[in-house]
């Protein structure tokens, strides 16, 4: 049975996945897929095509968690033999025997480099290399060196690269060209979300989207206004302290975007050693304030207050210099001495302790009601939605409802477990 027939018989593969797999199988290249479109699924299907023992394929770029995941998926799909992990615990003689037997192997760059240089791996018999997270390949990386060793002695074996981080190819100069050069590839397969096959695939099963807008509380609004004012002050001073950064980028609207730090880094990277300490401090201050803007809606009031208070305590203990807003010294930002910073701290404190002071809270007796914490409106809304799902009569007929909540980081996940 050829590859096309196998993919046709596999009903679990989507149309665009089938197209990508066939392209990569028949022609080496670098696949750049939009994030969230299932690069793991495609990588698993590619691995299945080379799991036969007459092949000798090495997989690079996977983390330990990803290696375990891929092996479990292939075992669940009945693939035998499953890929094996080569570690330093396996003796040299055992590794030689495994290489001769063939199959798919996960191996660290260090082990592969040593085994290739000492001819423990028959390079001329290697079927090919699968490079996961190809955007991390650089001129000086170990993976790049391994590919050069491989291609120098093996002109016929395949090399296939995989990545779902398209933004990493826009950083620096000619990043895509450098990756393709280091992987000895001539073809690049771009699959953004608006690609015809991908768009038509998801249009046939488009979800019902309900967007819920969450208003900020009065205290959260005060905090947000204070943060915007502080960011604006730092940006104004940054304009006067350096001419290396484009002024169009130094606006509050630009500063709150996710791409702000990356764009600043691109402009300052070539002359970073010439940038003044004051400019670096201002950039660090803006980064801190940007984090506070994110924390305001992401975390509960206690976590946010602790984060803000920690910065002020750090300044009190170590930042005795630089209390003038125009000073070029100081271990922490001079924005801490502005009225907006005081409003930021007080509003954060009021969300935790209400109108009472911290001293009064500590003196509260056990039989008295403690201060009422201000609930994060986003977390409250999530709790209400989950409760609505549980009480839905249709869901009760189908059994306990299963709800998937996508979070940006682990801390947000731990908070949601308490909802």
C-alpha atoms as a printed R data frame, in Angstrom:
    type eleno elety resid chain resno       x      y      z
1   ATOM     1    CA   UNK     A     1   0.000  0.000  0.000
2   ATOM     2    CA   UNK     A     2   1.526  3.355 -1.042
3   ATOM     3    CA   UNK     A     3   1.493  6.569  0.973
4   ATOM     4    CA   UNK     A     4  -1.514  8.068 -0.816
5   ATOM     5    CA   UNK     A     5  -3.657  5.025 -0.081
6   ATOM     6    CA   UNK     A     6  -2.612  5.002  3.574
7   ATOM     7    CA   UNK     A     7  -3.590  8.646  4.000
8   ATOM     8    CA   UNK     A     8  -6.904  8.151  2.193
9   ATOM     9    CA   UNK     A     9  -7.782  5.246  4.485
10  ATOM    10    CA   UNK     A    10  -6.902  7.340  7.552
11  ATOM    11    CA   UNK     A    11 -10.176  9.172  8.212
12  ATOM    12    CA   UNK     A    12  -8.657 11.107 11.113
13  ATOM    13    CA   UNK     A    13  -6.513 13.279  8.834
14  ATOM    14    CA   UNK     A    14  -7.873 16.624  7.678
15  ATOM    15    CA   UNK     A    15  -7.612 17.751  4.068
16  ATOM    16    CA   UNK     A    16  -4.844 20.318  4.591
17  ATOM    17    CA   UNK     A    17  -2.903 17.854  6.764
18  ATOM    18    CA   UNK     A    18  -3.062 15.293  3.973
19  ATOM    19    CA   UNK     A    19  -1.763 17.896  1.501
20  ATOM    20    CA   UNK     A    20   1.142 18.870  3.767
21  ATOM    21    CA   UNK     A    21   2.153 15.270  4.497
22  ATOM    22    CA   UNK     A    22   2.232 14.360  0.804
23  ATOM    23    CA   UNK     A    23   4.317 17.447 -0.042
24  ATOM    24    CA   UNK     A    24   6.875 16.726  2.657
25  ATOM    25    CA   UNK     A    25   7.032 13.018  1.870
26  ATOM    26    CA   UNK     A    26   7.735 13.505 -1.828
27  ATOM    27    CA   UNK     A    27   9.978 16.577 -1.557
28  ATOM    28    CA   UNK     A    28  12.313 17.675  1.241
29  ATOM    29    CA   UNK     A    29  11.605 21.087  2.690
30  ATOM    30    CA   UNK     A    30  10.916 23.308  5.672
31  ATOM    31    CA   UNK     A    31   7.308 23.375  6.868
32  ATOM    32    CA   UNK     A    32   6.195 26.607  8.580
33  ATOM    33    CA   UNK     A    33   2.669 26.103  9.878
34  ATOM    34    CA   UNK     A    34   0.511 28.644 11.683
35  ATOM    35    CA   UNK     A    35   0.462 27.979 15.407
36  ATOM    36    CA   UNK     A    36  -2.483 25.952 16.646
37  ATOM    37    CA   UNK     A    37  -3.109 24.065 13.398
38  ATOM    38    CA   UNK     A    38  -1.765 20.750 14.652
39  ATOM    39    CA   UNK     A    39   1.942 20.521 13.851
40  ATOM    40    CA   UNK     A    40   2.162 17.636 16.345
41  ATOM    41    CA   UNK     A    41  -0.442 15.638 14.398
42  ATOM    42    CA   UNK     A    42   1.410 16.172 11.113
43  ATOM    43    CA   UNK     A    43   4.743 15.252 12.701
44  ATOM    44    CA   UNK     A    44   3.232 12.033 14.070
45  ATOM    45    CA   UNK     A    45   1.926 11.054 10.642
46  ATOM    46    CA   UNK     A    46   5.329 11.714  9.055
47  ATOM    47    CA   UNK     A    47   6.965  9.537 11.715
48  ATOM    48    CA   UNK     A    48   4.528  6.709 10.959
49  ATOM    49    CA   UNK     A    49   5.700  6.656  7.337
50  ATOM    50    CA   UNK     A    50   9.298  5.913  8.394
51  ATOM    51    CA   UNK     A    51   8.788  3.554 11.347
52  ATOM    52    CA   UNK     A    52   9.782  0.449  9.387
53  ATOM    53    CA   UNK     A    53  12.976 -1.288 10.525
54  ATOM    54    CA   UNK     A    54  14.616 -0.981  7.117
55  ATOM    55    CA   UNK     A    55  14.784  2.792  7.742
56  ATOM    56    CA   UNK     A    56  17.271  4.577  9.970
57  ATOM    57    CA   UNK     A    57  15.849  7.981 10.896
58  ATOM    58    CA   UNK     A    58  16.998 10.390 13.619
59  ATOM    59    CA   UNK     A    59  14.719 12.982 15.194
60  ATOM    60    CA   UNK     A    60  16.196 16.181 16.627
61  ATOM    61    CA   UNK     A    61  14.801 19.222 18.416
62  ATOM    62    CA   UNK     A    62  12.165 17.578 20.637
63  ATOM    63    CA   UNK     A    63  11.952 18.095 24.386
64  ATOM    64    CA   UNK     A    64  11.652 15.152 26.780
65  ATOM    65    CA   UNK     A    65   7.923 15.788 27.155
66  ATOM    66    CA   UNK     A    66   7.425 15.876 23.387
67  ATOM    67    CA   UNK     A    67   9.407 12.669 22.932
68  ATOM    68    CA   UNK     A    68   7.181 10.876 25.441
69  ATOM    69    CA   UNK     A    69   4.053 12.292 23.806
70  ATOM    70    CA   UNK     A    70   5.025 11.202 20.284
71  ATOM    71    CA   UNK     A    71   5.983  7.697 21.398
72  ATOM    72    CA   UNK     A    72   2.692  7.262 23.289
73  ATOM    73    CA   UNK     A    73   0.708  8.448 20.274
74  ATOM    74    CA   UNK     A    74   2.429  6.010 17.930
75  ATOM    75    CA   UNK     A    75   2.014  3.119 20.372
76  ATOM    76    CA   UNK     A    76  -1.692  3.929 20.729
77  ATOM    77    CA   UNK     A    77  -1.987  3.844 16.940
78  ATOM    78    CA   UNK     A    78  -0.469  0.358 16.861
79  ATOM    79    CA   UNK     A    79   2.894  1.342 15.353
80  ATOM    80    CA   UNK     A    80   5.542 -1.331 15.849
81  ATOM    81    CA   UNK     A    81   8.400 -0.805 16.358
82  ATOM    82    CA   UNK     A    82   7.864  2.509 18.148
83  ATOM    83    CA   UNK     A    83  10.588  5.181 18.152
84  ATOM    84    CA   UNK     A    84  13.329  4.703 20.729
85  ATOM    85    CA   UNK     A    85  15.149  7.255 22.857
86  ATOM    86    CA   UNK     A    86  18.955  7.164 22.827
87  ATOM    87    CA   UNK     A    87  20.445  8.342 26.120
88  ATOM    88    CA   UNK     A    88  23.873  8.285 27.733
89  ATOM    89    CA   UNK     A    89  22.728  5.339 29.883
90  ATOM    90    CA   UNK     A    90  22.852  3.085 26.805
91  ATOM    91    CA   UNK     A    91  26.323  1.645 26.262
92  ATOM    92    CA   UNK     A    92  28.287  2.279 23.097
93  ATOM    93    CA   UNK     A    93  27.982 -1.329 21.932
94  ATOM    94    CA   UNK     A    94  24.212 -1.348 22.547
95  ATOM    95    CA   UNK     A    95  23.836  1.879 20.587
96  ATOM    96    CA   UNK     A    96  25.728  0.363 17.652
97  ATOM    97    CA   UNK     A    97  23.408 -2.643 17.655
98  ATOM    98    CA   UNK     A    98  20.334 -0.430 17.774
99  ATOM    99    CA   UNK     A    99  21.562  1.646 14.839
100 ATOM   100    CA   UNK     A   100  22.138 -1.505 12.779
101 ATOM   101    CA   UNK     A   101  18.621 -2.752 13.552
102 ATOM   102    CA   UNK     A   102  17.129  0.480 12.182
103 ATOM   103    CA   UNK     A   103  13.985  2.402 13.065
104 ATOM   104    CA   UNK     A   104  13.271  5.866 14.457
105 ATOM   105    CA   UNK     A   105  15.495  7.324 17.167
106 ATOM   106    CA   UNK     A   106  15.242 10.351 19.427
107 ATOM   107    CA   UNK     A   107  18.743 11.462 20.401
108 ATOM   108    CA   UNK     A   108  20.334 14.514 21.940
109 ATOM   109    CA   UNK     A   109  22.637 16.627 19.816
110 ATOM   110    CA   UNK     A   110  25.613 15.718 21.988
111 ATOM   111    CA   UNK     A   111  25.171 11.949 21.574
112 ATOM   112    CA   UNK     A   112  24.523 12.257 17.840
113 ATOM   113    CA   UNK     A   113  27.602 14.421 17.351
114 ATOM   114    CA   UNK     A   114  29.894 11.992 19.181
115 ATOM   115    CA   UNK     A   115  28.473  8.913 17.453
116 ATOM   116    CA   UNK     A   116  28.751 10.531 14.022
117 ATOM   117    CA   UNK     A   117  32.335 11.688 14.547
118 ATOM   118    CA   UNK     A   118  33.422  8.270 15.832
119 ATOM   119    CA   UNK     A   119  31.620  6.407 13.005
120 ATOM   120    CA   UNK     A   120  29.387  4.512 15.419
121 ATOM   121    CA   UNK     A   121  26.507  5.487 13.155
122 ATOM   122    CA   UNK     A   122  26.760  4.277  9.528
123 ATOM   123    CA   UNK     A   123  26.111  7.703  7.977
124 ATOM   124    CA   UNK     A   124  25.760  6.325  4.465
125 ATOM   125    CA   UNK     A   125  22.909  4.094  5.694
126 ATOM   126    CA   UNK     A   126  20.922  6.862  7.403
127 ATOM   127    CA   UNK     A   127  17.542  7.261  5.701
128 ATOM   128    CA   UNK     A   128  17.019 10.819  6.872
129 ATOM   129    CA   UNK     A   129  16.704 13.465  9.581
130 ATOM   130    CA   UNK     A   130  13.534 14.985 11.030
131 ATOM   131    CA   UNK     A   131  14.199 18.375 12.646
132 ATOM   132    CA   UNK     A   132  11.488 19.565 15.032
133 ATOM   133    CA   UNK     A   133  11.426 23.240 16.121
134 ATOM   134    CA   UNK     A   134  13.540 24.115 13.094
135 ATOM   135    CA   UNK     A   135  13.355 27.842 13.894
136 ATOM   136    CA   UNK     A   136  15.986 27.249 16.595
137 ATOM   137    CA   UNK     A   137  18.639 26.181 14.091
138 ATOM   138    CA   UNK     A   138  21.533 28.657 13.931
139 ATOM   139    CA   UNK     A   139  24.993 28.686 12.360
140 ATOM   140    CA   UNK     A   140  26.573 27.704 15.687
141 ATOM   141    CA   UNK     A   141  23.997 25.183 16.926
142 ATOM   142    CA   UNK     A   142  24.858 21.522 17.416
143 ATOM   143    CA   UNK     A   143  21.989 20.486 15.161
144 ATOM   144    CA   UNK     A   144  23.459 22.539 12.328
145 ATOM   145    CA   UNK     A   145  26.805 20.775 12.758
146 ATOM   146    CA   UNK     A   146  25.105 17.362 12.712
147 ATOM   147    CA   UNK     A   147  23.268 18.197  9.487
148 ATOM   148    CA   UNK     A   148  26.550 19.264  7.847
149 ATOM   149    CA   UNK     A   149  28.250 15.996  8.886
150 ATOM   150    CA   UNK     A   150  25.299 14.037  7.587
151 ATOM   151    CA   UNK     A   151  24.982 15.811  4.252
152 ATOM   152    CA   UNK     A   152  28.760 15.700  3.641
153 ATOM   153    CA   UNK     A   153  28.783 11.874  3.620
154 ATOM   154    CA   UNK     A   154  25.192 11.167  2.610
155 ATOM   155    CA   UNK     A   155  23.897 12.944 -0.487
156 ATOM   156    CA   UNK     A   156  20.696 10.941 -0.923
157 ATOM   157    CA   UNK     A   157  19.075 10.875  2.523
158 ATOM   158    CA   UNK     A   158  16.199 13.253  3.280
159 ATOM   159    CA   UNK     A   159  16.086 16.254  5.623
160 ATOM   160    CA   UNK     A   160  12.748 17.679  6.738
161 ATOM   161    CA   UNK     A   161  12.236 20.661  9.022
162 ATOM   162    CA   UNK     A   162   9.141 21.526 11.056
163 ATOM   163    CA   UNK     A   163   8.116 24.724 12.828
164 ATOM   164    CA   UNK     A   164   4.938 26.448 13.981
165 ATOM   165    CA   UNK     A   165   6.665 29.620 15.151
166 ATOM   166    CA   UNK     A   166   6.565 31.887 12.117
167 ATOM   167    CA   UNK     A   167   7.493 34.989 14.119
168 ATOM   168    CA   UNK     A   168  10.912 33.529 14.922
169 ATOM   169    CA   UNK     A   169  11.755 33.642 11.225
170 ATOM   170    CA   UNK     A   170  11.227 37.425 11.188
171 ATOM   171    CA   UNK     A   171  13.791 38.124 13.894
172 ATOM   172    CA   UNK     A   172  17.252 39.215 12.889
173 ATOM   173    CA   UNK     A   173  18.454 39.392  9.305
174 ATOM   174    CA   UNK     A   174  17.639 36.698  6.745
175 ATOM   175    CA   UNK     A   175  16.624 34.263  9.464
176 ATOM   176    CA   UNK     A   176  14.624 32.047  7.125
177 ATOM   177    CA   UNK     A   177  17.482 31.944  4.627
178 ATOM   178    CA   UNK     A   178  19.955 31.020  7.384
179 ATOM   179    CA   UNK     A   179  17.766 28.165  8.647
180 ATOM   180    CA   UNK     A   180  17.299 26.753  5.157
181 ATOM   181    CA   UNK     A   181  21.018 27.053  4.446
182 ATOM   182    CA   UNK     A   182  21.921 25.240  7.665
183 ATOM   183    CA   UNK     A   183  19.427 22.464  6.877
184 ATOM   184    CA   UNK     A   184  20.535 22.213  3.222
185 ATOM   185    CA   UNK     A   185  16.944 22.744  2.066
186 ATOM   186    CA   UNK     A   186  15.660 24.463 -1.067
187 ATOM   187    CA   UNK     A   187  11.912 24.324 -0.481
188 ATOM   188    CA   UNK     A   188   9.825 26.073  2.156
189 ATOM   189    CA   UNK     A   189   6.147 25.264  2.630
190 ATOM   190    CA   UNK     A   190   4.154 28.122  4.153
191 ATOM   191    CA   UNK     A   191   0.718 27.358  5.587
192 ATOM   192    CA   UNK     A   192  -0.878 30.399  7.241
193 ATOM   193    CA   UNK     A   193  -4.436 30.339  8.548
194 ATOM   194    CA   UNK     A   194  -5.759 32.047  5.422
195 ATOM   195    CA   UNK     A   195  -4.347 29.381  3.093
196 ATOM   196    CA   UNK     A   196  -7.144 28.170  0.803
197 ATOM   197    CA   UNK     A   197  -7.203 24.524  1.914
198 ATOM   198    CA   UNK     A   198  -6.973 25.399  5.613
199 ATOM   199    CA   UNK     A   199  -9.684 28.036  5.387
200 ATOM   200    CA   UNK     A   200 -12.061 25.771  3.497
201 ATOM   201    CA   UNK     A   201 -11.434 22.927  5.985
202 ATOM   202    CA   UNK     A   202 -12.442 24.991  9.007
203 ATOM   203    CA   UNK     A   203 -15.294 26.806  7.283
204 ATOM   204    CA   UNK     A   204 -17.096 23.478  7.023
205 ATOM   205    CA   UNK     A   205 -17.057 23.050 10.803
206 ATOM   206    CA   UNK     A   206 -16.952 26.598 12.123
207 ATOM   207    CA   UNK     A   207 -17.713 26.850 15.874
208 ATOM   208    CA   UNK     A   208 -20.375 28.968 17.510
209 ATOM   209    CA   UNK     A   209 -18.434 31.829 19.091
210 ATOM   210    CA   UNK     A   210 -19.892 33.783 22.013
211 ATOM   211    CA   UNK     A   211 -17.773 36.753 23.068
212 ATOM   212    CA   UNK     A   212 -18.214 38.039 26.608
213 ATOM   213    CA   UNK     A   213 -16.863 41.477 27.513
214 ATOM   214    CA   UNK     A   214 -15.804 42.017 31.113
215 ATOM   215    CA   UNK     A   215 -15.843 45.594 32.477
216 ATOM   216    CA   UNK     A   216 -13.151 46.656 34.949
217 ATOM   217    CA   UNK     A   217 -14.019 47.695 38.469
218 ATOM   218    CA   UNK     A   218 -13.475 51.316 39.529
219 ATOM   219    CA   UNK     A   219 -10.260 50.486 41.374
220 ATOM   220    CA   UNK     A   220  -8.954 48.439 38.433
221 ATOM   221    CA   UNK     A   221  -9.713 51.382 36.138
222 ATOM   222    CA   UNK     A   222  -7.746 53.696 38.444
223 ATOM   223    CA   UNK     A   223  -4.832 51.271 38.372
224 ATOM   224    CA   UNK     A   224  -4.935 51.006 34.587
225 ATOM   225    CA   UNK     A   225  -4.979 54.799 34.157
226 ATOM   226    CA   UNK     A   226  -2.016 55.129 36.547
227 ATOM   227    CA   UNK     A   227  -0.051 52.472 34.642
228 ATOM   228    CA   UNK     A   228  -0.705 54.189 31.308
229 ATOM   229    CA   UNK     A   229   0.458 57.502 32.772
230 ATOM   230    CA   UNK     A   230   3.657 55.924 34.122
231 ATOM   231    CA   UNK     A   231   4.399 54.207 30.815
232 ATOM   232    CA   UNK     A   232   3.915 57.536 29.017
233 ATOM   233    CA   UNK     A   233   6.383 59.255 31.390
234 ATOM   234    CA   UNK     A   234   8.999 56.556 30.750
235 ATOM   235    CA   UNK     A   235   8.468 56.816 26.996
236 ATOM   236    CA   UNK     A   236   8.893 60.605 27.060
237 ATOM   237    CA   UNK     A   237  12.184 60.277 28.909
238 ATOM   238    CA   UNK     A   238  13.253 57.494 26.565
239 ATOM   239    CA   UNK     A   239  12.733 59.801 23.580
240 ATOM   240    CA   UNK     A   240  15.047 62.398 25.111
241 ATOM   241    CA   UNK     A   241  17.698 59.895 26.222
242 ATOM   242    CA   UNK     A   242  18.287 58.071 22.935
243 ATOM   243    CA   UNK     A   243  18.093 58.628 19.201
244 ATOM   244    CA   UNK     A   244  18.494 54.958 18.317
245 ATOM   245    CA   UNK     A   245  14.774 54.138 18.531
246 ATOM   246    CA   UNK     A   246  12.145 55.263 16.038
247 ATOM   247    CA   UNK     A   247   9.892 57.856 17.721
248 ATOM   248    CA   UNK     A   248   6.817 56.349 16.057
249 ATOM   249    CA   UNK     A   249   7.407 53.279 18.179
250 ATOM   250    CA   UNK     A   250   7.628 55.220 21.455
251 ATOM   251    CA   UNK     A   251   3.905 55.730 22.036
252 ATOM   252    CA   UNK     A   252   1.600 54.283 24.679
253 ATOM   253    CA   UNK     A   253  -0.489 52.528 22.023
254 ATOM   254    CA   UNK     A   254   2.620 50.762 20.714
255 ATOM   255    CA   UNK     A   255   4.053 50.064 24.169
256 ATOM   256    CA   UNK     A   256   1.143 47.871 25.253
257 ATOM   257    CA   UNK     A   257   1.354 45.628 22.177
258 ATOM   258    CA   UNK     A   258   2.927 42.179 22.472
259 ATOM   259    CA   UNK     A   259   5.398 42.996 19.691
260 ATOM   260    CA   UNK     A   260   6.812 46.118 21.398
261 ATOM   261    CA   UNK     A   261   9.788 44.465 23.115
262 ATOM   262    CA   UNK     A   262  10.689 42.489 20.006
263 ATOM   263    CA   UNK     A   263  10.658 45.605 17.799
264 ATOM   264    CA   UNK     A   264  12.783 47.519 20.310
265 ATOM   265    CA   UNK     A   265  15.214 44.610 20.468
266 ATOM   266    CA   UNK     A   266  15.572 44.548 16.678
267 ATOM   267    CA   UNK     A   267  16.512 48.233 16.585
268 ATOM   268    CA   UNK     A   268  18.952 48.155 19.516
269 ATOM   269    CA   UNK     A   269  20.556 44.736 19.045
270 ATOM   270    CA   UNK     A   270  23.308 45.911 16.623
271 ATOM   271    CA   UNK     A   271  24.408 48.763 18.934
272 ATOM   272    CA   UNK     A   272  23.459 47.367 22.351
273 ATOM   273    CA   UNK     A   273  26.971 47.955 23.740
274 ATOM   274    CA   UNK     A   274  26.583 51.685 22.924
275 ATOM   275    CA   UNK     A   275  23.220 52.088 24.678
276 ATOM   276    CA   UNK     A   276  23.432 54.089 27.901
277 ATOM   277    CA   UNK     A   277  22.603 52.602 31.289
278 ATOM   278    CA   UNK     A   278  19.741 55.059 31.682
279 ATOM   279    CA   UNK     A   279  18.146 53.901 28.430
280 ATOM   280    CA   UNK     A   280  18.461 50.266 29.500
281 ATOM   281    CA   UNK     A   281  16.878 51.139 32.861
282 ATOM   282    CA   UNK     A   282  13.953 52.880 31.148
283 ATOM   283    CA   UNK     A   283  13.372 49.875 28.915
284 ATOM   284    CA   UNK     A   284  13.384 47.661 31.998
285 ATOM   285    CA   UNK     A   285  10.884 50.006 33.706
286 ATOM   286    CA   UNK     A   286   8.545 49.851 30.720
287 ATOM   287    CA   UNK     A   287   8.803 46.055 30.759
288 ATOM   288    CA   UNK     A   288   7.812 46.016 34.443
289 ATOM   289    CA   UNK     A   289   4.846 48.324 33.870
290 ATOM   290    CA   UNK     A   290   3.720 46.254 30.879
291 ATOM   291    CA   UNK     A   291   3.707 43.192 33.126
292 ATOM   292    CA   UNK     A   292   1.532 45.033 35.649
293 ATOM   293    CA   UNK     A   293  -0.969 45.819 32.884
294 ATOM   294    CA   UNK     A   294  -1.157 42.090 32.131
295 ATOM   295    CA   UNK     A   295  -1.305 41.039 35.782
296 ATOM   296    CA   UNK     A   296  -4.186 43.435 36.479
297 ATOM   297    CA   UNK     A   297  -6.689 41.347 34.520
298 ATOM   298    CA   UNK     A   298  -4.896 38.016 34.761
299 ATOM   299    CA   UNK     A   299  -4.471 37.538 38.518
300 ATOM   300    CA   UNK     A   300  -6.460 38.041 41.693
301 ATOM   301    CA   UNK     A   301  -6.126 41.228 43.733
302 ATOM   302    CA   UNK     A   302  -3.793 39.693 46.357
303 ATOM   303    CA   UNK     A   303  -1.312 38.398 43.787
304 ATOM   304    CA   UNK     A   304  -1.348 41.739 41.964
305 ATOM   305    CA   UNK     A   305  -0.841 43.729 45.166
306 ATOM   306    CA   UNK     A   306   2.090 41.514 46.198
307 ATOM   307    CA   UNK     A   307   3.734 42.062 42.794
308 ATOM   308    CA   UNK     A   308   3.359 45.845 43.000
309 ATOM   309    CA   UNK     A   309   4.408 45.988 46.644
310 ATOM   310    CA   UNK     A   310   7.530 43.921 45.920
311 ATOM   311    CA   UNK     A   311   8.804 46.608 43.513
312 ATOM   312    CA   UNK     A   312   8.289 49.362 46.080
313 ATOM   313    CA   UNK     A   313   9.958 47.333 48.842
314 ATOM   314    CA   UNK     A   314  12.909 46.620 46.560
315 ATOM   315    CA   UNK     A   315  13.296 50.368 45.939
316 ATOM   316    CA   UNK     A   316  13.057 51.125 49.637
317 ATOM   317    CA   UNK     A   317  15.779 48.618 50.493
318 ATOM   318    CA   UNK     A   318  18.188 49.048 47.587
319 ATOM   319    CA   UNK     A   319  17.227 52.172 45.643
320 ATOM   320    CA   UNK     A   320  18.337 55.034 47.837
321 ATOM   321    CA   UNK     A   321  19.723 56.799 44.778
322 ATOM   322    CA   UNK     A   322  17.929 58.258 41.823
323 ATOM   323    CA   UNK     A   323  14.882 59.855 43.456
324 ATOM   324    CA   UNK     A   324  14.904 62.647 40.907
325 ATOM   325    CA   UNK     A   325  12.931 61.857 37.774
326 ATOM   326    CA   UNK     A   326  15.775 63.289 35.666
327 ATOM   327    CA   UNK     A   327  18.500 61.340 37.465
328 ATOM   328    CA   UNK     A   328  20.554 58.858 35.486
329 ATOM   329    CA   UNK     A   329  21.249 56.697 38.533
330 ATOM   330    CA   UNK     A   330  19.183 54.415 40.687
331 ATOM   331    CA   UNK     A   331  18.851 50.665 40.912
332 ATOM   332    CA   UNK     A   332  15.120 50.825 40.148
333 ATOM   333    CA   UNK     A   333  12.923 53.127 38.128
334 ATOM   334    CA   UNK     A   334  12.427 56.770 39.071
335 ATOM   335    CA   UNK     A   335   8.755 56.380 38.152
336 ATOM   336    CA   UNK     A   336   8.254 55.027 41.677
337 ATOM   337    CA   UNK     A   337   8.412 58.600 43.039
338 ATOM   338    CA   UNK     A   338   5.677 59.979 40.800
339 ATOM   339    CA   UNK     A   339   2.126 60.670 42.070
340 ATOM   340    CA   UNK     A   340   0.752 58.088 39.635
341 ATOM   341    CA   UNK     A   341   2.903 55.411 41.301
342 ATOM   342    CA   UNK     A   342   1.429 56.317 44.695
343 ATOM   343    CA   UNK     A   343  -2.079 56.034 43.263
344 ATOM   344    CA   UNK     A   344  -1.127 52.656 41.779
345 ATOM   345    CA   UNK     A   345   0.012 51.336 45.164
346 ATOM   346    CA   UNK     A   346  -2.960 52.715 47.097
347 ATOM   347    CA   UNK     A   347  -5.549 51.429 44.614
348 ATOM   348    CA   UNK     A   348  -3.904 47.980 44.645
349 ATOM   349    CA   UNK     A   349  -3.991 48.013 48.434
350 ATOM   350    CA   UNK     A   350  -7.651 49.068 48.542
351 ATOM   351    CA   UNK     A   351  -8.619 46.091 46.378
352 ATOM   352    CA   UNK     A   352  -7.248 43.818 49.129
353 ATOM   353    CA   UNK     A   353  -7.989 45.679 52.385
354 ATOM   354    CA   UNK     A   354 -10.828 47.948 51.350
355 ATOM   355    CA   UNK     A   355 -10.839 51.352 53.045
356 ATOM   356    CA   UNK     A   356  -9.102 49.992 56.143
357 ATOM   357    CA   UNK     A   357  -5.372 50.187 56.637
358 ATOM   358    CA   UNK     A   358  -3.088 47.195 56.871
359 ATOM   359    CA   UNK     A   359  -2.500 47.883 60.579
360 ATOM   360    CA   UNK     A   360  -6.226 47.799 61.266
361 ATOM   361    CA   UNK     A   361  -6.530 44.522 59.394
362 ATOM   362    CA   UNK     A   362  -3.816 42.937 61.519
363 ATOM   363    CA   UNK     A   363  -5.627 44.047 64.674
364 ATOM   364    CA   UNK     A   364  -8.950 42.503 63.555
365 ATOM   365    CA   UNK     A   365 -10.262 40.042 66.111
366 ATOM   366    CA   UNK     A   366 -11.040 36.477 65.177
367 ATOM   367    CA   UNK     A   367 -14.792 36.933 65.643
368 ATOM   368    CA   UNK     A   368 -14.900 39.995 63.401
369 ATOM   369    CA   UNK     A   369 -15.497 39.781 59.657
370 ATOM   370    CA   UNK     A   370 -12.208 40.124 57.712
371 ATOM   371    CA   UNK     A   371 -11.823 42.676 54.892
372 ATOM   372    CA   UNK     A   372 -13.630 41.668 51.715
373 ATOM   373    CA   UNK     A   373 -11.312 41.045 48.787
374 ATOM   374    CA   UNK     A   374 -12.255 42.493 45.424
375 ATOM   375    CA   UNK     A   375 -12.995 39.625 43.073
376 ATOM   376    CA   UNK     A   376 -11.333 39.583 39.683
377 ATOM   377    CA   UNK     A   377 -14.222 40.145 37.225
378 ATOM   378    CA   UNK     A   378 -12.687 37.804 34.652
379 ATOM   379    CA   UNK     A   379 -12.397 34.941 37.134
380 ATOM   380    CA   UNK     A   380 -15.930 35.609 38.360
381 ATOM   381    CA   UNK     A   381 -17.257 35.460 34.811
382 ATOM   382    CA   UNK     A   382 -15.445 32.163 34.204
383 ATOM   383    CA   UNK     A   383 -16.997 30.780 37.381
384 ATOM   384    CA   UNK     A   384 -20.476 31.889 36.268
385 ATOM   385    CA   UNK     A   385 -20.025 30.330 32.814
386 ATOM   386    CA   UNK     A   386 -18.874 27.023 34.309
387 ATOM   387    CA   UNK     A   387 -21.857 27.014 36.647
388 ATOM   388    CA   UNK     A   388 -24.171 27.675 33.708
389 ATOM   389    CA   UNK     A   389 -22.655 24.731 31.821
390 ATOM   390    CA   UNK     A   390 -23.182 22.430 34.813
391 ATOM   391    CA   UNK     A   391 -26.811 23.462 35.172
392 ATOM   392    CA   UNK     A   392 -27.630 23.098 31.474
393 ATOM   393    CA   UNK     A   393 -30.291 20.430 31.055
394 ATOM   394    CA   UNK     A   394 -28.915 19.249 27.697
395 ATOM   395    CA   UNK     A   395 -25.491 18.603 29.236
396 ATOM   396    CA   UNK     A   396 -27.032 16.589 32.079
397 ATOM   397    CA   UNK     A   397 -28.495 14.125 29.587
398 ATOM   398    CA   UNK     A   398 -25.056 13.579 28.026
399 ATOM   399    CA   UNK     A   399 -23.318 13.055 31.355
400 ATOM   400    CA   UNK     A   400 -20.805 15.240 33.204
401 ATOM   401    CA   UNK     A   401 -19.763 18.128 30.910
402 ATOM   402    CA   UNK     A   402 -16.155 18.384 29.735
403 ATOM   403    CA   UNK     A   403 -14.909 21.967 29.439
404 ATOM   404    CA   UNK     A   404 -11.556 22.993 27.953
405 ATOM   405    CA   UNK     A   405 -10.120 26.297 29.184
406 ATOM   406    CA   UNK     A   406  -7.084 27.621 27.325
407 ATOM   407    CA   UNK     A   407  -4.653 29.691 29.416
408 ATOM   408    CA   UNK     A   408  -1.571 31.694 28.581
409 ATOM   409    CA   UNK     A   409   0.601 30.403 31.426
410 ATOM   410    CA   UNK     A   410   0.814 27.890 34.261
411 ATOM   411    CA   UNK     A   411   0.009 30.397 37.018
412 ATOM   412    CA   UNK     A   412  -3.325 31.225 35.385
413 ATOM   413    CA   UNK     A   413  -4.086 27.492 35.253
414 ATOM   414    CA   UNK     A   414  -3.386 27.087 38.957
415 ATOM   415    CA   UNK     A   415  -5.719 29.982 39.743
416 ATOM   416    CA   UNK     A   416  -8.499 28.527 37.624
417 ATOM   417    CA   UNK     A   417  -8.272 25.247 39.524
418 ATOM   418    CA   UNK     A   418  -9.573 27.148 42.538
419 ATOM   419    CA   UNK     A   419 -12.572 28.590 40.686
